[in-house]
Amino acid sequence: MMTTPDLDELLARMSWSDKLAQLQIIWRRDEGDALALARGGIGALFWPQSAERANALQRAAVEDSPHGIPLLIGLDVVHGQFTIFPTPLAQAASFDVSVAEADARVSAAEARSGGVTWTFSPMVDVTRDPRWGRVVEGFGEDPFLVSAFGAAKVRAYQGEDMGSSGAIAACLKHFVAYGAAEAGRDYNTTDVSWRRLRETCLPPFRAGVEAGAASVMAAFTSLNGTPMHAHRRLLTDVLDGEYGFDGVVVGDAEGVAQLVAHGVAADEPEAVARALAAGLDVVMGGSELTRDGVALLEPSAVDAARIDDAVLRVLRVKSALGLFEDPYADPAAELTAPSPQTLERAQWAAERCMVLLKNDGGLLPMPDAPRRILLTGPYAASRDHLGAWVQHFGAEAGTLDDALRVQFPRATWTTAPGTGFLDPSEVDIARAAELARENDLVIVAVGEPSSISGEASSRSDIRLPGDQERLIHAIADTGVPFIVLLATGRPLVVEDWIERAPSVLLTWHLGTRGPEAIARVLAGAVDPGGRVPMTFPRAVGQIPIHHDHENTGRPAQTGGSLAVERWDVGLQGPNNLDDYYTSKFLDLERGPRFAFGHGLSYTRFRLEDDALEASSISVARLRGGERLIVSATVRNVGDREGDDVVFVYLADPVATIAQPVRRLRGFRRVTLEAGATVRVEFELGWDELGFWDDDSSYVVESGELIITVTDGTDATPLTLLVTE
């Protein structure tokens, strides 16, 4: 057993080129090249896909490199290594952070067993443009929600002891505002005010740092003219200076070299120097920083103290992972496939993530009865349930066809493709409609294939691709009752067909056990208790659209569906202007199709006895750490067990800076038997009741605040007076 050296003494023994070598991670397919890099003292490599090969790399680094420093071995373990869980956006729909924790714990154990020590997850970009393909990797549009899920996942990846066999180093990405790329086009420019950064983009990173994240990844994008890989104000002044982050800041793939394409560096050496000086610690990809003992940069290119700081950050993470004591994985204990226990956790997680968007006529849940059912659509017999950012060795899912036949053995099943994901399908659509007339019920399984969400998968048109909308209309024209299963990696525009579909279950991409989970929800064995974590727009022209928008001087009053009423919880004050001259689209109903927090249940709930423990509190008491409790009773008034999600929203009707119509300040998911009640409580204090001003100062102002406890149906505003 080795021991951890004194890191300062180790640093003092290292040459300039030795130090630079520690500040890079490179992917090499050729095993010989990877071994040569390890012997040369590189700081990190990507996983070579087995414990045996990972150990060979570690052995080369420990036994043959100049200082015997073990490697960080990285991999994108985003929502599963072998056991694939629902995508992160789907996890957010659960409004239950234990779902994200289950994913991270299983993923960490599987990955670490093979020698992976560092994952580039979670993504905590707040995302408000569903055209951007990477919304699937994040936790939705709300900074409070994203913060909660991101911090939970960090804690679960890293565990109480990052050196344990089931823990890996987490990485918060992409710092910062990557999710605000113009037009939702990946890698595109971002231009965000400092106040919006403070209110929306930065809070999840701060929460992740407070949760102990070992690393942070810089965004590909430029922000307000400065590429994030060279943004000293944010990488050093905010992340290090304000948040006290002492972990590793890593670049994204070739992100440092791309400073040349951004036009802020003349060549790669200048790009590397600028990035390191700004506060980046590890360069991902690009030219080798040290080759055969020769450094890419001269010592005069970057301040020596900055390089020493970066190297110490890398060494501290390696120490925390226990790599100096034991850098090797045990090949005999390597996990290379899911176990019954991990599959059970993945299915439980998948069952928590589905959202019942519509259920007109009560088609759901489905009884297991002797009737004829047609299953059609591109997802009917597809195994494409894993979602974006899954490695090729992730465990394959089954099919809906198989899962539904097992769940409903008394039904007589017919399966027909109806249409492909992307291709025209005149004959298949006609055949599906013909078969529908011969059946008592139709299940139409449609959606995006996994390949068109994720990185570099922005879409200008976010309707169902191919002929899938035509298939839904063809089935609707038959008059046979039907249910739509909607699998997607992003919110979609569904206006063309949504009014014709009686029941719609949002199934996302649910992972290895997705089909089995869907079957159980359809059967009513599980209540679909999820809620929408990211707004579904009525049209692309509404984007960006999110629940915590600011009011305008001329808010529109036209429209008025239930979804719109939820959307405007917290909107204060009358509008005395003629409604023509108000903020709206002339050709579109006001509000989204499905608002943030929307979701139905197989039962019904009522909120009772909403209360604030105090009607007033002073700014001084809040600054001193005092908190107050807002609470409500949730009652299941239906005839079956089900899940409800309770939200706490804050509105500030009169402030020195215009405030959002509402801000999420708490959520809790509860499961209740028929007739049962539970009291839910939320704490509010300084961090929840204030806002950031234009000078980057956080303030809590005196005045009246409106606090609303709601599950999307019942809502009783409560008034809190904040005094000087």
C-alpha positions in Angstrom: 0.0 0.0 0.0 1.4 3.4 -1.0 1.0 6.6 1.0 0.0 10.1 0.0 3.0 12.3 -0.3 3.2 15.9 1.1 1.7 17.7 -1.9 3.7 20.9 -1.4 7.0 18.9 -1.3 5.9 17.0 -4.4 5.2 20.2 -6.2 8.6 21.6 -5.3 10.3 18.6 -7.0 8.5 19.1 -10.2 10.0 20.8 -13.3 8.0 23.3 -15.4 7.3 20.6 -18.0 6.2 18.1 -15.3 3.7 20.7 -14.0 2.3 21.4 -17.4 1.8 17.7 -18.0 -0.4 17.4 -15.0 -2.7 20.1 -16.4 -4.1 18.1 -19.4 -6.5 15.3 -20.2 -6.3 13.6 -23.6 -8.2 10.9 -25.4 -6.1 8.3 -27.2 -7.6 5.3 -28.9 -4.3 3.6 -29.5 -3.2 1.8 -26.3 0.5 2.4 -27.0 0.0 6.2 -27.3 -2.0 6.3 -24.0 0.7 4.3 -22.2 3.3 6.7 -23.5 1.4 9.7 -22.2 1.0 8.0 -18.8 4.8 7.4 -18.7 5.4 11.0 -19.7 3.5 12.2 -16.6 0.2 13.4 -18.0 -2.3 14.3 -15.4 -5.4 12.6 -16.8 -6.6 10.2 -19.6 -10.0 9.0 -20.7 -11.2 5.5 -19.6 -9.8 2.7 -21.8 -13.0 0.6 -21.2 -11.8 -2.0 -18.7 -10.3 -2.3 -15.3 -7.3 -4.2 -16.7 -6.5 -1.5 -19.2 -7.1 1.3 -16.7 -4.7 -0.4 -14.3 -2.1 -0.6 -17.1 -2.3 3.1 -17.5 -2.1 3.7 -13.8 0.9 1.3 -13.5 2.7 3.2 -16.3 2.1 6.5 -14.5 3.0 5.3 -11.0 6.0 3.2 -11.9 7.5 4.9 -15.0 6.6 8.6 -14.9 9.0 11.2 -13.4 7.2 11.5 -10.1 5.0 8.5 -9.9 1.8 10.5 -9.8 -1.4 8.5 -10.5 -3.9 9.5 -13.2 -7.3 10.9 -13.1 -9.3 8.7 -15.5 -12.3 10.5 -16.9 -15.5 9.5 -18.7 -18.9 11.1 -19.4 -21.1 9.1 -17.1 -24.2 11.2 -17.5 -27.2 9.0 -16.6 -25.7 5.6 -16.3 -22.6 3.5 -17.0 -24.1 0.1 -17.7 -27.5 0.5 -16.0 -29.0 3.4 -17.8 -31.4 5.6 -15.9 -33.8 8.3 -17.3 -32.2 11.3 -18.9 -31.5 14.2 -16.5 -34.4 16.2 -17.9 -36.7 13.3 -17.2 -35.2 13.0 -13.7 -36.1 16.6 -13.1 -39.7 15.8 -14.0 -39.9 13.5 -11.0 -39.4 16.6 -8.7 -37.8 14.1 -6.4 -34.0 14.5 -5.9 -33.7 10.9 -4.7 -34.2 9.8 -8.4 -31.0 11.7 -9.3 -29.2 10.3 -6.3 -30.1 6.8 -7.2 -28.7 7.3 -10.7 -25.5 8.8 -9.4 -24.8 6.1 -6.8 -25.3 3.3 -9.2 -23.4 5.0 -11.9 -20.5 5.8 -9.6 -20.2 2.3 -8.3 -20.3 0.8 -11.8 -17.8 3.3 -13.2 -15.3 3.2 -10.3 -15.2 -0.6 -10.4 -13.7 -0.4 -13.9 -11.2 2.4 -13.0 -13.1 5.5 -13.8 -12.4 8.2 -11.2 -13.9 11.3 -12.7 -17.2 12.0 -14.5 -18.2 15.0 -16.5 -21.6 15.3 -14.9 -23.9 16.8 -13.7 -24.9 19.5 -16.3 -26.4 22.3 -14.3 -27.1 24.8 -17.1 -30.5 26.4 -16.7 -32.2 25.9 -20.1 -35.1 27.9 -21.5 -34.8 27.2 -25.2 -35.9 23.7 -26.2 -34.4 24.0 -29.6 -31.1 23.5 -27.9 -30.4 19.7 -28.0 -28.5 19.7 -24.7 -31.6 20.5 -22.6 -31.9 16.7 -22.3 -28.7 16.7 -20.1 -29.9 19.3 -17.6 -32.7 19.7 -15.1 -34.9 22.2 -16.7 -35.7 25.9 -16.7 -35.8 26.9 -13.1 -32.6 27.8 -11.1 -34.0 26.5 -7.8 -34.9 23.2 -9.3 -31.6 22.8 -11.2 -29.7 23.8 -8.0 -31.5 21.1 -6.0 -30.9 18.3 -8.5 -27.4 19.3 -9.3 -26.3 19.4 -5.7 -28.0 16.1 -4.9 -26.2 14.4 -7.8 -22.8 15.8 -6.8 -23.3 14.5 -3.2 -24.3 11.1 -4.5 -21.5 10.7 -7.1 -18.9 11.6 -4.5 -20.3 10.0 -1.4 -19.1 10.8 2.1 -15.6 9.7 1.2 -14.5 10.2 -2.4 -11.8 7.6 -1.9 -14.3 4.8 -1.4 -14.8 2.2 -4.0 -18.3 3.5 -5.0 -17.4 7.2 -5.4 -16.1 9.3 -8.3 -15.3 13.0 -8.7 -18.2 15.0 -10.0 -18.0 17.9 -12.5 -20.4 20.8 -12.7 -20.9 21.9 -16.3 -20.9 24.1 -18.3 -19.7 27.2 -16.5 -21.5 29.5 -17.3 -24.6 30.4 -19.4 -24.0 27.7 -22.0 -27.8 27.1 -22.0 -28.4 30.6 -23.1 -26.9 30.2 -26.6 -28.6 32.4 -29.1 -31.4 30.8 -31.0 -30.8 27.5 -29.1 -27.9 26.7 -31.5 -25.2 24.7 -29.8 -21.9 26.4 -29.2 -23.4 29.8 -30.3 -22.8 33.2 -28.7 -24.3 34.1 -25.4 -25.0 37.6 -24.2 -26.5 37.8 -20.7 -26.7 40.6 -18.2 -24.8 40.3 -14.9 -28.1 40.4 -13.1 -29.5 37.5 -15.1 -26.3 35.6 -14.5 -26.7 36.1 -10.8 -30.4 35.3 -10.7 -30.6 32.5 -13.2 -27.3 31.0 -14.4 -24.9 31.0 -11.5 -27.1 29.7 -8.6 -26.8 26.0 -9.6 -23.0 26.3 -9.7 -22.9 27.9 -6.3 -25.1 25.1 -4.9 -22.9 22.5 -6.5 -19.8 24.0 -5.1 -21.4 24.1 -1.7 -22.2 20.4 -2.1 -18.5 19.8 -2.5 -18.1 19.3 -6.3 -14.5 18.3 -7.1 -14.5 20.0 -10.5 -16.2 22.5 -12.8 -16.1 22.5 -16.6 -15.9 25.7 -18.7 -18.5 26.3 -21.4 -17.6 26.2 -25.1 -19.4 29.5 -25.6 -18.3 33.2 -25.4 -20.2 35.3 -22.8 -20.7 39.0 -23.4 -17.7 38.9 -25.8 -15.3 36.8 -23.7 -15.0 33.1 -24.3 -15.6 31.2 -21.1 -12.3 29.3 -21.4 -10.6 32.7 -20.9 -13.1 34.5 -18.7 -11.0 35.5 -15.6 -13.8 37.5 -14.0 -16.0 34.4 -13.7 -13.4 31.6 -13.5 -11.3 33.3 -10.8 -13.1 36.3 -9.3 -16.5 34.6 -8.9 -15.9 30.9 -8.9 -12.7 31.0 -6.8 -13.0 34.4 -5.0 -16.7 34.5 -4.2 -17.7 30.8 -4.0 -14.4 29.6 -2.5 -14.1 26.8 -5.0 -10.8 25.0 -4.5 -11.3 22.1 -7.0 -10.3 21.7 -10.6 -11.6 23.8 -13.5 -11.4 21.7 -16.6 -11.8 22.8 -20.2 -14.3 21.2 -22.6 -13.1 19.1 -25.5 -10.7 21.3 -27.6 -12.3 24.3 -25.9 -8.9 26.0 -25.2 -7.6 25.5 -28.7 -10.9 27.0 -30.0 -9.9 30.3 -28.5 -8.1 30.8 -31.8 -11.4 30.3 -33.7 -13.1 32.7 -31.3 -10.5 35.3 -32.3 -9.0 36.0 -28.9 -5.7 34.1 -29.4 -3.3 34.0 -32.4 -2.3 30.4 -31.9 -2.7 27.4 -29.6 0.2 28.3 -27.2 -1.3 31.7 -26.7 -4.7 30.2 -26.2 -3.4 27.8 -23.5 -1.5 30.6 -21.8 -4.6 32.8 -21.7 -6.9 30.0 -20.4 -4.5 29.0 -17.6 -4.0 32.6 -16.6 -7.8 33.1 -16.5 -8.2 30.3 -14.0 -8.6 27.1 -16.0 -6.6 24.3 -14.5 -6.9 21.4 -16.9 -6.8 21.6 -20.7 -9.0 18.9 -22.4 -7.6 17.8 -25.8 -5.5 19.9 -28.1 -1.7 19.6 -28.5 0.2 18.0 -25.7 1.4 20.6 -23.2 4.5 18.5 -22.6 6.0 16.2 -25.2 9.3 14.3 -24.5 10.0 16.6 -21.7 9.6 19.7 -23.8 6.9 22.2 -22.7 4.5 23.9 -25.1 4.8 27.1 -23.1 7.8 29.0 -21.9 7.8 29.7 -18.1 7.4 33.4 -18.9 4.0 32.7 -20.6 2.0 32.3 -17.4 2.6 33.4 -13.8 4.4 30.6 -12.0 2.1 30.9 -8.9 -0.9 30.4 -11.1 0.6 27.2 -12.5 1.5 25.9 -9.0 -2.1 26.6 -7.9 -3.5 24.6 -10.8 -1.2 21.7 -10.2 -2.0 21.6 -6.5 -5.7 21.6 -7.3 -5.2 18.5 -9.5 -3.1 16.8 -6.8 -5.7 17.5 -4.1 -8.4 15.8 -6.1 -6.2 12.8 -6.7 -5.5 12.7 -3.0 -9.2 12.9 -2.1 -9.9 10.0 -4.5 -7.3 7.9 -2.6 -5.3 7.4 -5.7 -1.9 7.9 -4.1 -2.7 5.1 -1.7 -4.3 2.8 -4.3 -4.8 3.8 -7.9 -5.9 0.4 -9.1 -9.3 -1.2 -9.7 -9.9 -4.8 -8.8 -10.5 -6.7 -12.0 -12.2 -9.5 -10.1 -14.7 -7.0 -8.7 -15.3 -5.1 -11.9 -19.0 -4.5 -12.8 -19.6 -4.9 -16.5 -23.4 -5.3 -16.7 -26.5 -4.3 -14.7 -27.5 -6.4 -11.7 -31.1 -7.2 -10.7 -30.7 -4.6 -7.9 -29.5 -1.9 -10.3 -32.2 -2.7 -12.8 -34.8 -2.4 -10.0 -33.5 1.0 -9.1 -33.5 2.1 -12.7 -37.1 1.0 -13.2 -38.2 2.7 -9.9 -36.5 5.9 -11.2 -38.2 5.6 -14.6 -41.6 5.2 -13.0 -41.1 8.4 -11.0 -40.4 10.5 -14.1 -43.5 10.2 -16.3 -45.9 13.1 -16.7 -49.6 12.7 -17.5 -50.3 15.6 -19.8 -53.9 14.8 -20.6 -56.5 12.2 -19.6 -59.8 13.2 -21.1 -62.4 10.6 -20.7 -60.3 8.6 -18.2 -58.7 6.2 -20.7 -55.9 5.9 -18.2 -55.2 3.8 -16.2 -55.9 0.8 -18.4 -57.5 -2.3 -16.9 -56.2 -5.7 -17.9 -59.3 -6.8 -19.8 -60.1 -9.1 -22.7 -60.1 -6.5 -25.5 -58.3 -5.8 -28.7 -55.5 -3.2 -28.6 -53.3 -1.9 -31.5 -49.8 -0.6 -30.6 -48.4 1.6 -33.4 -45.9 4.3 -34.0 -42.1 4.3 -34.3 -41.6 3.5 -30.6 -43.9 0.4 -30.7 -41.1 -2.1 -31.3 -38.1 0.2 -30.9 -35.3 -0.3 -28.3 -34.4 3.4 -28.5 -35.3 4.2 -24.9 -31.8 5.0 -23.5 -31.6 8.7 -24.5 -28.7 10.9 -25.4 -25.2 10.7 -23.8 -25.1 6.9 -23.3 -21.9 5.1 -24.0 -22.0 2.2 -26.5 -21.8 -0.4 -23.7 -24.9 0.9 -21.9 -27.4 -2.0 -21.3 -30.0 -2.1 -24.1 -33.7 -1.6 -23.3 -36.5 -3.9 -24.3 -39.5 -2.9 -26.3 -42.9 -1.6 -25.5 -44.4 -4.4 -27.5 -42.9 -7.0 -25.2 -43.5 -5.0 -22.0 -47.2 -4.3 -22.7 -48.0 -7.9 -23.6 -46.5 -9.0 -20.3 -48.4 -6.3 -18.3 -51.7 -6.9 -20.0 -51.9 -10.6 -20.8 -55.7 -10.7 -21.2 -55.6 -8.2 -24.1 -55.3 -9.3 -27.7 -52.4 -7.3 -29.1 -51.6 -6.2 -32.6 -48.4 -4.2 -33.4 -47.8 -2.2 -36.5 -45.1 0.4 -37.2 -47.5 3.1 -38.5 -44.5 5.3 -39.4 -40.8 5.5 -38.9 -39.1 8.2 -36.8 -38.0 10.3 -39.8 -39.1 8.7 -43.0 -42.3 9.2 -45.0 -44.7 6.4 -44.4 -47.9 6.6 -46.6 -48.5 2.9 -46.7 -47.7 2.3 -43.1 -50.0 5.1 -41.9 -52.9 3.7 -44.0 -52.3 0.2 -42.7 -52.3 1.5 -39.1 -55.6 3.3 -39.6 -57.1 0.2 -41.1 -56.0 -1.9 -38.2 -57.2 0.7 -35.7 -60.8 0.2 -36.9 -60.5 -3.5 -36.0 -59.5 -2.8 -32.4 -61.1 -1.4 -29.2 -58.1 0.8 -28.3 -55.0 2.2 -29.9 -51.7 3.2 -28.2 -49.7 5.5 -30.4 -46.0 5.5 -29.4 -44.3 8.5 -30.9 -41.5 10.9 -30.2 -37.9 11.9 -31.0 -35.3 9.3 -31.5 -32.4 9.7 -29.0 -30.1 10.7 -31.9 -31.7 14.1 -32.4 -31.3 15.3 -28.9 -28.1 15.9 -27.0 -24.9 17.7 -28.0 -24.8 19.2 -31.6 -28.5 18.3 -31.9 -30.2 21.7 -32.0 -33.5 21.8 -34.0 -35.2 24.7 -35.6 -38.5 22.8 -35.8 -39.4 21.0 -32.5 -42.5 19.3 -33.7 -42.7 15.5 -33.9 -40.3 14.6 -36.8 -41.3 12.7 -39.9 -44.9 11.7 -40.5 -45.7 11.1 -36.8 -48.3 13.9 -36.6 -50.0 12.5 -39.7 -50.2 9.1 -38.0 -51.9 10.6 -34.9 -54.4 12.4 -37.1 -55.1 9.2 -39.1 -55.8 7.3 -35.9 -58.0 10.1 -34.5 -60.0 10.1 -37.8 -61.0 6.5 -37.1 -62.9 7.5 -34.0 -61.3 4.6 -32.0 -60.2 5.7 -28.5 -56.4 6.2 -28.3 -53.6 7.0 -26.0 -50.4 8.8 -27.1 -47.1 7.9 -25.5 -44.7 10.8 -26.1 -41.0 10.0 -25.8 -38.6 13.0 -26.1 -35.4 14.6 -25.0 -36.9 18.1 -25.0 -40.2 19.9 -24.8 -41.9 19.7 -28.2 -44.5 21.8 -30.0 -47.6 19.6 -30.0 -50.3 22.1 -31.2 -51.0 20.3 -34.4 -52.5 17.3 -32.7 -52.8 17.7 -29.0 -56.5 18.7 -29.0 -57.3 15.5 -30.8 -55.5 13.1 -28.4 -57.7 12.1 -25.4 -54.8 10.9 -23.2 -51.1 11.8 -23.5 -48.4 10.3 -21.3 -45.0 12.0 -21.5 -42.5 9.2 -21.2 -39.2 11.0 -22.1 -36.2 8.6 -22.7 -36.4 6.5 -19.6 -33.4 4.2 -19.9 -32.8 0.4 -19.7 -36.1 -0.3 -17.9 -38.2 2.3 -19.7 -40.7 0.0 -21.4 -41.4 -1.9 -18.2 -41.9 1.3 -16.3 -44.3 2.7 -19.0 -46.4 -0.5 -18.9 -46.8 -0.3 -15.1 -47.9 3.4 -15.3 -50.4 2.6 -18.0 -51.8 -0.2 -15.8 -52.1 2.0 -12.8 -49.6 0.0 -10.7 -47.8 3.3 -10.4 -49.3 6.8 -10.4 -47.8 9.2 -13.0 -46.7 11.8 -10.5 -44.2 13.7 -12.5 -44.5 17.3 -13.5 -43.2 19.3 -16.4 -39.7 20.8 -15.5 -39.5 22.9 -18.7 -42.3 24.7 -20.4 -43.9 23.3 -23.6 -44.4 26.2 -25.9 -47.4 26.6 -28.3 -45.0 27.6 -31.1 -41.3 28.1 -31.7 -42.0 31.8 -32.0 -42.7 31.9 -28.2 -39.2 30.8 -27.3 -37.6 31.6 -24.9 -40.5 30.9 -22.6 -40.4 30.2 -18.9 -42.6 30.4 -15.9 -40.6 33.0 -14.0 -40.8 35.7 -16.6 -40.8 39.4 -15.6 -44.0 41.4 -15.9 -44.3 44.0 -18.6 -45.9 47.5 -18.4 -48.6 46.2 -20.6 -49.4 42.5 -19.7 -52.0 40.9 -21.9 -55.3 39.7 -20.4 -56.7 37.7 -23.3 -56.7 34.0 -23.3 -57.5 31.9 -20.2 -57.1 28.2 -20.2 -56.2 26.3 -17.0 -52.6 26.2 -18.1 -52.6 30.0 -18.5 -54.1 30.4 -15.0 -51.2 28.3 -13.6 -48.7 30.3 -15.7 -49.8 33.5 -14.1 -49.8 32.6 -10.4 -48.4 35.6 -8.7 -49.3 38.2 -11.4 -50.5 41.2 -9.5 -52.5 44.3 -10.5 -55.1 45.2 -13.0 -54.5 46.4 -16.6 -56.6 49.4 -17.6 -55.3 49.7 -21.1 -57.2 48.4 -24.1 -56.0 44.9 -24.5 -54.9 45.3 -28.1 -51.9 47.3 -27.1 -50.5 44.7 -24.7 -47.7 42.2 -24.8 -48.8 39.2 -26.8 -48.8 37.5 -30.2 -51.7 38.3 -32.4 -51.8 34.8 -33.9 -51.3 32.7 -30.7 -53.2 32.1 -27.5 -51.5 33.6 -24.5 -49.3 31.4 -22.3 -47.7 28.0 -23.0 -49.3 24.7 -24.0 -48.0 23.0 -20.8 -46.6 25.2 -18.1 -43.8 24.5 -15.7 -45.2 22.3 -13.0 -48.1 20.9 -15.1 -49.0 17.3 -14.6 -52.1 15.2 -13.8 -52.7 12.2 -11.6 -54.9 9.2 -11.4 -56.4 10.6 -8.3 -57.3 14.1 -6.9 -55.8 16.2 -4.2 -56.8 19.3 -2.2 -54.5 21.7 -0.3 -55.8 22.9 3.1 -54.8 25.2 5.9 -52.0 27.1 4.1 -50.1 29.1 6.8 -47.1 31.3 7.5 -45.8 30.9 11.0 -45.3 34.7 11.1 -47.0 37.5 9.2 -43.9 39.8 9.3 -40.1 39.6 9.8 -37.4 42.2 9.7 -34.5 42.5 7.2 -32.1 42.4 10.2 -33.5 39.1 11.5 -33.3 37.6 8.1 -29.7 38.7 7.7 -29.0 37.2 11.0 -30.1 33.8 9.8 -33.6 33.6 11.1 -36.0 31.6 8.9 -39.7 31.1 8.9 -41.9 28.2 7.9 -44.7 28.1 5.4 -46.9 25.0 5.4 -50.0 23.3 4.1 -51.9 20.1 4.4 -52.2 17.9 1.3 -55.3 15.6 1.2 -55.9 12.8 -1.2 -59.6 13.3 -2.0 -59.6 10.6 -4.7 -60.2 6.8 -4.5 -56.7 5.5 -5.0 -53.1 6.1 -4.0 -51.3 8.8 -5.9 -48.5 11.4 -5.9 -48.8 15.1 -5.6 -46.1 17.8 -6.0 -46.4 20.9 -3.8 -44.7 24.1 -4.9 -43.9 27.3 -3.0 -43.7 30.4 -5.2 -42.6 33.9 -4.2 -43.8 37.1 -5.8 -42.5 40.6 -5.0 -45.2 43.1 -6.3 -43.2 46.3 -5.6 -39.4 46.3 -5.7 -36.7 48.7 -6.8 -36.0 46.3 -9.7 -38.8 44.6 -11.8 -39.2 41.1 -10.4 -40.5 37.9 -12.0 -44.2 37.2 -11.7 -43.2 34.3 -9.5 -40.0 32.5 -8.4 -39.9 28.9 -7.2 -38.7 28.7 -3.6 -39.5 25.1 -2.7 -41.0 21.8 -3.9 -41.9 18.5 -2.3 -43.4 15.3 -3.8 -45.7 13.3 -1.6 -47.4 9.9 -1.9 -50.7 9.4 -0.2 -53.2 6.6 0.1 -56.9 7.5 -0.7 -58.2 9.8 2.1 -54.8 10.3 3.7 -53.3 13.7 4.6 -49.8 15.0 5.2 -48.5 18.3 6.4 -45.7 19.7 4.3 -43.4 22.5 5.5 -40.9 24.8 3.7 -38.3 27.1 5.3 -37.8 30.6 3.8 -35.0 33.0 4.8 -32.5 35.4 3.5 -31.4 33.3 0.5 -35.0 32.8 -0.7 -36.6 36.2 -0.1 -34.1 38.6 -1.8 -32.8 39.3 -5.3 -29.7 40.5 -7.1 -29.6 44.1 -8.3 -27.8 45.6 -11.3 -24.6 46.2 -9.2 -24.2 42.4 -8.4 -25.3 43.0 -4.8 -27.8 40.7 -3.2 -30.6 42.5 -1.3 -33.7 41.8 0.7 -36.0 44.8 0.6 -38.7 45.9 3.0 -42.3 45.6 1.8 -45.0 43.0 1.1 -44.1 39.6 -0.4 -46.7 37.2 -1.8 -46.0 33.5 -0.9 -48.1 30.9 -2.7 -48.3 27.2 -1.8 -49.9 25.3 -4.7 -50.0 22.0 -6.5 -51.1 23.7 -9.7 -54.8 23.5 -8.8 -55.4 24.9 -5.3 -53.5 28.2 -4.6 -53.9 30.6 -1.7 -51.6 33.6 -1.7 -50.2 34.5 1.7 -48.8 37.9 2.6 -45.5 38.4 4.4 -44.5 41.9 5.5 -40.7 42.4 5.5 -39.8 45.4 7.7 -36.7 47.5 8.0 
